[in-house]
Amino acid sequence: MSGSPALTNVRSLPRLGTAVRMLRMRRGLTQAELARLADVSRQWLIKLEAGKTAGLEIGLVLHVLDALDASLMIRDEAP
């Protein structure tokens, strides 16, 4: 990837799931491969990508993002 990194505004679990799925696909990884790299179950990853992991553990999300060479950024949007 050249140029500046892509940023995705994620404010809900479904949007987080979509972002993870798109990154995984850009990297050419299957769900099973990413799950193995991130040390999570494929079933958990499927739920994350579907935005259906209510109460998900942030540590596991960070494992997935690390495996994708991506990061989580928090932006203060208060006036």
Stockholm file with secondary structure:
# STOCKHOLM 1.0

chainA/1-79         MSGSPALTNVRSLPRLGTAVRMLRMRRGLTQAELARLADVSRQWLIKLEAGKTAGLEIGLVLHVLDALDASLMIRDEAP
#=GR chainA/1-79 SS CCSSCCCCCCCSHHHHHHHHHHHHHHTTCCHHHHHHHHTCCHHHHHHHHTTCCTTCCHHHHHHHHHHTTCCCCCCCCCC
#=GC SS_cons        CCSSCCCCCCCSHHHHHHHHHHHHHHTTCCHHHHHHHHTCCHHHHHHHHTTCCTTCCHHHHHHHHHHTTCCCCCCCCCC
//
